[in-house]
């Protein structure tokens, strides 16, 4: 490699690095706003309270065994499925940006 080729490569590297910092800052800001758990909890507080009250009421007055088993299996599966769907949606959203 001669000096001219090295200089061209260095210029290309610098051009590639110019916009990366801005894109990283933008992604960081979006992640901080979308993954703010306090805001999520505040927005969904009525649903969380209602769900907790309903489950507490049912547990307090007793469940039939098949219904208890269904809940023990279905709630974790539903949470896992929701989290996977949410992460796929977020990943697709960020791939569109980049």
N, C-alpha and C positions, 0 to 999 in steps of 0.2 A: 504494500500500500504506500502510495506517495502522500505527500503533505496535503495536496489538494483533496484527495479522497477522505483523508482523516478529518479535514475541516468540514467537508460536506456532511459526513456522518455526525459530527458534533453539532452542526446546525440542525440537522433533522432531530436529534435527540432533544435539543433545547426546545424546538417547536412542539414536539410531542409532550414535553413536560409543562409547557405553558398553561394549558387548559386543565390539566389533571387536578391541580389544587383547588380550582374553582368548582369542579365537578364533585370532588370529595367533600368540600364544605357544603354544597347543596344537598348531597345525599345524607350527610351528617345531620343537617337541620331537619330534613324530612323524617329521618328515623327518630330523632328526638321528639318531634311533634306527634308522630303516629304511635310511638311506643311509650307514651306518657301514661303510666298506670293510674296515677291520681286522677287524671282527666277521664280516663276510661271508667274508673270506679264511680266518679261523680256523675257521669252521663248515664250510667246503667244502675244507679243506686236503687231506684224503685223496683226494677226487675229482680235485683239481687235480694232485696228485702222480701219481696213477695215469694220468691222461690224458697228462701230459707224458712219463711213462716209456714208455707204449705208443707214442706218436708218435715219441719218440726212438729206440725200438727199431726201429720200421718204417723210419724215415729212415736209420738206421745200416746196416741190412741191405738197403736198397733197396726201392723201390716199382715196380710195373709202371706204365708211363706213363699209361694210362687212369685207374688208381686215383689217381695223383698229381694229375691234372687234376681229377678229381671232388672230391678233398679241397680243392684250391685254390679251387674255386667254392663248394662246399657249406658249408664252415666259416664263411666270412664271411656267407653268406646266412642260415645258422642263427643266428648271433650277432645279426644285424640283426633277424630275426623274433622272437627271444627278447626283445630289448630293447624292441621296439615293443609286444609283448604285455605285458611287465612295466609299461611306462609307461601303457598303457591301463588295466590292472588298478588301478594306483595312482591314476590320475585318477578312475576310477569310484569307488574307495574314498573318496577325499577329497570327491567331489561328494556322496556319501551323508552325510558328516559335516556339510557345510554345508547 
